[in-house]
Amino acid sequence: MPKHSPTRYRTTNWSEYNAALRQRGSLSVWFDPDTVWHAEKTGKRGRPDTFSDAAVQVCLTLKVLFGLPLRQTVGLVESLIRMAGLDWPVPDYSTLCRRQARIGVQIPYRRSGKPLNLLVDSTGIKFRGDGEWLARKHGPSRRRQWRKVHIAMDTQTGDIRAVEFTSSRHGDSPLLPDLLSQIPEEEEIATVTADGAYDTRRCHTAIIEHGADAVIPIRRNGRAWKEDCPAALARNEILRATRHLGRALWKKWAGYHVRSRVEAQMNCLKLFGERIMSRDPDRQTAEIQIRIAIMNRFSALGRAEIEAVA
C-alpha cells in the first residue's frame, strides 16, 4: 500500500503579503483635520456630549491596540495630537470610561461584490480570575469567569462581518440567526459554514430564510428529520450525502475545511490579550468590537493567498 503523503501548500502572493505584514507594524499615526472631533448638537434636553463617537473610538482603539489603561491612553493621544500640530482637546479617562458603555463602534469591512460565503464560530474569553500559569502552579484562588464571542467571517475578503458578545451560558446555535441578521438585506449569502453544534432546526431555518446553503456536518448520532419544512429537507440531503460519501469525503467535497480560517481569526482576536480589561458587560462589548475593527483594518492591508501544491 503506498504511503500517504500530506498535502503541501504555498503562498502565491508572498511579496504583497510580506509588505502587508511590515505595514501592520508601522507606527505612523495621522489625524484627518476634517474629522468631526466635537459632538454635534442633538437638540435633546440635557448637557450635550463634548466629543463625537469618532473621537472616543480613536482613543479606545489606541487603548486596545497598545494594551494601555485609560489614563495612559489619554497621555498617548495628547502627545499624538500635539505632534500632529492640532489643537483638539482630548477626553479625560472618566469620559472615555463612561462613553465606552454606550458608544456605537463602527466596524469597517469590504464588499467583494460576490455572494457571501460565511464562516461561523465562537470562542470563550476570560475577564476575571487568575492567569493560566498561576492557576496551574498554585491552583485557582477564585472562580474564573468567561464571556463568549460569536463571529461570522467573509471567506473572500477575510473581514468579520457580524459579531455577537454573550455570557458563557449562551450556546452557539441560538446566536446564528442574530449573526445573519447583521448582514445587509441587499447582500446575497451563498453558504454558511459551521461545525456540528449548529446542526439544529433553528440554524437551518435561518440559513434557508436568507437564501443560503448550509455546510454543517451532521452529528455522529444524527438521524433524519421529519420532512415538514424546507430546512428539514436541506438537512436530510446533507445526511444522505454524508452516508453515501462518508464523513471525511463529504467534508472535503463540501469544502468544510475552509472553516479553519475563522478559527485562525479567533487566535488573532486573543493576540490583543487573553482577557478583557473591562468589567461592565457594555464596555466589554465595545472592547471586543474595537478588536474586530482593528482586525478588519489589518486584513485590508493584505492577506496571504494559499493554494495546494500537487
C-alpha positions in Angstrom: 0.0 0.0 0.0 1.5 3.4 -1.0 2.4 5.7 1.9 0.1 8.7 2.2 1.8 12.0 1.5 0.4 15.1 3.2 -0.9 17.9 1.1 1.6 20.8 0.6 0.6 24.4 0.3 2.4 27.5 -1.0 1.7 31.2 -0.8 1.1 32.7 -4.2 1.4 36.4 -3.3 4.3 36.4 -0.9 5.7 39.8 -1.8 2.4 41.6 -1.3 1.7 39.7 1.9 5.2 40.4 3.2 4.7 44.1 2.6 1.3 44.0 4.4 2.9 42.3 7.4 5.5 45.1 7.6 2.9 47.7 7.3 0.9 46.2 10.2 3.9 47.1 12.4 4.1 50.7 11.2 3.9 53.3 13.9 2.6 56.0 11.6 -0.4 57.7 13.1 -2.2 60.5 11.3 -5.3 62.5 12.1 -7.5 63.9 9.3 -8.1 67.6 10.1 -11.6 67.2 8.6 -12.6 64.6 11.3 -15.6 65.5 13.3 -13.9 65.6 16.7 -16.5 67.5 18.6 -20.0 66.2 19.0 -22.8 67.8 17.1 -25.8 69.2 18.9 -28.8 66.8 19.0 -31.4 69.2 20.2 -32.3 67.0 23.2 -32.6 68.1 26.7 -29.6 68.0 29.0 -25.9 68.7 28.5 -24.7 67.6 25.1 -21.6 65.4 24.6 -18.4 67.3 24.1 -16.7 64.7 21.9 -18.0 62.7 19.0 -18.2 58.9 18.8 -15.4 59.0 16.3 -13.1 60.8 18.8 -13.9 58.3 21.5 -13.4 55.3 19.2 -10.0 56.7 18.2 -8.9 56.8 21.8 -10.3 53.4 22.7 -8.7 51.9 19.6 -5.2 53.1 20.7 -6.1 51.7 24.2 -6.9 48.2 22.8 -4.0 48.2 20.3 -1.3 49.0 22.8 -3.0 47.4 25.9 -3.0 50.7 27.9 -5.0 51.7 30.9 -7.3 54.7 30.4 -5.0 57.3 31.9 -2.0 56.3 29.8 -4.3 56.3 26.8 -5.2 59.9 27.4 -1.5 60.8 27.6 -0.7 58.9 24.4 -3.5 60.7 22.4 -2.5 64.1 23.8 1.1 63.6 22.6 0.0 62.4 19.1 -2.4 65.3 18.6 0.4 67.7 19.7 2.9 66.2 17.3 0.2 66.4 14.5 0.0 70.2 15.1 -3.7 70.2 16.1 -5.4 72.0 18.9 -8.0 69.4 19.6 -8.9 68.7 23.3 -8.6 65.1 24.5 -11.3 63.2 26.5 -10.2 62.5 30.0 -10.2 59.0 31.4 -13.6 59.3 33.1 -15.2 60.4 29.9 -13.7 57.5 28.0 -14.9 55.1 30.7 -18.4 56.5 30.6 -18.7 56.7 26.8 -17.3 53.2 26.2 -20.5 51.8 27.8 -22.7 53.4 25.1 -20.6 54.0 22.0 -21.7 52.6 18.7 -18.4 51.2 17.4 -18.1 51.5 13.6 -16.6 48.2 12.2 -15.1 48.7 8.7 -15.4 46.0 6.2 -15.0 45.4 2.4 -17.5 44.1 0.0 -16.3 41.7 -2.6 -19.2 42.1 -5.0 -19.9 38.4 -4.9 -22.3 36.3 -2.8 -21.0 35.9 0.7 -19.5 32.6 2.0 -19.7 33.0 5.7 -17.7 31.0 8.3 -19.2 31.0 11.7 -17.6 30.1 15.0 -17.4 31.1 18.7 -14.8 31.1 21.5 -14.6 32.0 25.1 -12.5 34.9 26.5 -11.8 35.4 30.2 -12.4 38.6 32.1 -11.9 37.6 35.7 -9.7 35.1 37.5 -6.1 34.0 37.8 -3.8 33.5 34.8 -3.1 30.1 33.4 0.4 29.8 35.0 -0.8 30.9 38.5 -3.8 28.6 38.4 -1.6 25.6 37.4 1.1 26.4 39.9 -1.0 27.2 43.0 -4.5 26.3 42.0 -7.3 28.8 41.2 -7.8 31.2 44.1 -11.2 32.4 42.9 -13.7 31.4 40.3 -12.8 32.4 36.8 -15.5 33.9 34.6 -15.8 33.9 30.9 -17.7 35.6 28.0 -18.3 34.2 24.6 -17.6 35.8 21.2 -19.6 34.7 18.2 -18.4 35.9 14.8 -19.2 35.4 11.1 -16.3 35.9 8.6 -16.4 36.5 4.9 -14.2 34.0 3.1 -13.5 36.2 0.1 -12.2 39.3 2.0 -11.2 37.8 5.3 -13.3 40.5 7.2 -15.5 39.7 10.1 -19.0 40.8 9.0 -21.0 40.0 12.2 -20.2 39.7 15.9 -22.2 38.9 19.0 -20.9 39.0 22.6 -22.8 37.0 25.2 -22.3 35.4 28.6 -20.8 31.9 28.8 -24.2 30.4 29.5 -25.4 31.0 25.9 -25.0 28.2 23.4 -23.6 28.6 19.9 -26.6 27.7 17.7 -29.1 30.2 19.2 -26.9 33.1 18.1 -26.7 32.2 14.4 -29.9 34.0 13.4 -28.7 37.2 15.1 -25.4 37.0 13.2 -27.1 36.5 9.9 -29.5 39.4 10.6 -26.5 41.8 10.8 -25.8 41.2 7.1 -27.5 43.9 4.9 -30.5 42.7 3.0 -29.1 43.8 -0.3 -26.1 41.4 0.0 -26.6 37.8 -1.0 -25.4 34.9 1.2 -24.3 31.8 -0.7 -23.2 29.5 2.0 -22.9 29.3 5.8 -20.2 27.0 7.1 -20.2 26.0 10.8 -19.4 23.0 13.0 -21.8 20.3 14.2 -23.0 22.4 17.2 -25.1 24.4 14.6 -27.0 21.3 13.4 -30.3 22.5 14.7 -33.7 23.4 13.2 -33.3 27.0 14.2 -30.0 27.3 12.4 -31.1 25.5 9.2 -34.3 27.6 9.1 -32.3 30.9 9.5 -30.0 29.9 6.7 -32.8 28.9 4.4 -34.6 32.2 5.1 -31.5 34.1 3.9 -31.4 32.0 0.7 -28.2 30.3 1.6 -26.9 26.7 1.7 -25.7 25.2 4.9 -22.3 23.5 5.1 -22.8 21.9 8.5 -21.7 18.3 9.3 -24.4 16.1 10.8 -23.7 14.9 14.3 -22.4 11.3 14.5 -25.6 10.2 16.2 -27.8 12.4 14.0 -30.9 10.9 12.4 -33.2 12.1 9.6 -35.7 14.8 10.5 -39.4 14.7 9.6 -39.5 16.5 6.3 -42.1 19.0 7.2 -40.2 22.2 6.2 -37.5 23.3 3.7 -34.9 23.3 6.5 -35.5 19.6 7.2 -35.3 18.8 3.5 -32.0 20.5 3.1 -30.6 19.0 6.3 -31.7 15.5 5.3 -30.0 15.9 2.0 -26.7 16.6 3.8 -27.3 13.5 5.9 -27.8 11.3 2.8 -24.7 12.7 1.1 -22.7 12.1 4.3 -23.8 8.5 4.5 -23.1 7.9 0.8 -19.7 9.5 0.6 -18.5 9.1 4.2 -17.9 11.8 6.7 -14.3 12.6 5.7 -15.0 12.6 2.0 -18.1 14.8 2.4 -16.2 17.4 4.3 -13.6 17.5 1.5 -16.3 17.6 -1.2 -18.3 20.4 0.5 -15.2 22.5 1.3 -15.9 22.3 5.0 -12.2 22.5 6.0 -12.1 26.2 5.0 -13.6 26.8 8.4 -10.1 26.6 9.8 -9.7 30.2 8.7 -12.3 31.5 11.2 -10.5 29.5 13.9 -7.3 31.4 13.0 -9.2 34.6 13.3 -10.2 33.6 16.9 -6.5 33.3 17.6 -5.9 36.7 16.2 -8.6 38.1 18.4 -6.9 36.8 21.5 -3.5 38.2 20.5 -4.8 41.5 21.8 -5.0 39.9 25.2 -6.2 36.6 26.7 -8.6 38.5 28.9 -10.8 41.6 28.6 -9.8 44.6 30.6 -13.3 45.9 31.2 -15.7 44.5 33.8 -19.0 46.1 32.7 -20.8 44.0 30.0 -21.5 47.0 27.8 -17.9 48.1 28.0 -16.7 44.6 27.3 -18.9 44.5 24.2 -17.3 47.8 22.9 -13.8 46.4 23.6 -14.5 43.3 21.6 -16.0 45.3 18.7 -12.9 47.5 18.7 -10.7 44.5 18.4 -12.8 43.3 15.5 -12.4 46.7 13.8 -8.6 46.6 14.2 -8.5 43.1 12.7 -10.5 44.2 9.7 -8.1 47.1 9.2 -5.2 44.7 9.2 -7.0 42.4 6.7 -7.5 45.3 4.4 -3.7 45.8 4.2 -3.3 42.4 2.5 -3.5 38.7 3.4 -1.9 35.5 2.2 -3.3 33.6 -0.8 -2.6 30.0 -0.4 -3.1 27.1 -2.9 -2.4 23.4 -2.7 0.7 22.0 -4.5 0.2 18.8 -6.4 
